[in-house]
């Protein structure tokens, strides 16, 4: 069976996300893993969520829209 992302599915994926959706995704990651190039584990982002949440959400929205990650992120 082949699975394919339809145009409507892609449109939904490209809509962006809310701060709450970003939190939900972060909360599901293993707390000691290091999924990012910065080497910071999810526990760091969870601990400092109130400080970082808006900046992180804005940065990820830019990445989603431009499909590019700025070298300073």
Secondary structure, DSSP 4 states (H G I P E B T S, - for coil): ------HHHHHHHTT---HHHHHHHHHHS-TT---STT---HHHHHHTHHHHHHHHHHHHHHHHHHS---TT-
